[in-house]
């Protein structure tokens, strides 16, 4: 882990850009072998039941995030 300060960053890298809005990006990937047919995989990802694979293939399935916790270190 690397820590820096605003003063050090601005003296070596330029303008501080972290005072504006920040966004969290979620990777909601299902697994390495899903979907079947990619990466020479012939079977769906083993962690998903076939009924889930079928529903995803039909479309209309969505992933929901229940909550996110963000902490600010001072």
N, C-alpha and C positions, 0 to 999 in steps of 0.2 A: 504494500500500500504506500502511496505517495501523498504527502500533504504539502500544500503550498499556501501562501498568503496572497491577498489581493496586491499588495505592494510588490512582492517578488514577481508575480505573474505579469503585472503591468510593466515592470522594468525589463523583463526579458521577452515577453510575448506580445505585448500591445494592449489594446483596450480591454477592460474587464467587461464581460458580456453577461454576467450572471445576476444582474439586478432586475432583469425583465422576467416575463412569464416563463415558467419551466413546465415541461410536459413529461409524463411517464409513458413509455412505450411498452406494451405487453406483447410477449411472444406466446401465443396460445397454440403452438404446434402440438399435434397429436402424437407424434412419434417418428422415429427414423425410417421405418419401412412403409408407412402409410402415405399415400394410397397405393393399392396394388397396381402393378404395371410400371412403376417408376423404379429406377435403380436396379433393374433386373429382378424385382420382387414379384413373385407369382401369387403370394397369399397376402391378405390384409395384415396390418400390424397386429401382432399376437395379443396385445393388451386391450383391444377393442372387441366386444362381442359382435358377431355377424349382424345382429339386428341394428346396432349402432352404425356400422359401416353402410348398411342398406339405407338407413335414414339420412345419413350424410350425403350419399350418392344421389338421393332424390331431391336434395336441396331443402331450403327452409329451416335448417338446423342452425342454431345460434349458440354461442358461448357467452356466458354472463359472468362478470366478476362481482363477487359479493361485497368485498371491501378491500381497501388498500391502506396501509399505514406508512406514513412518511415522517421521518424524524430529521430534525435539523441539529447538527452538532455545532456547538458554539465554543 
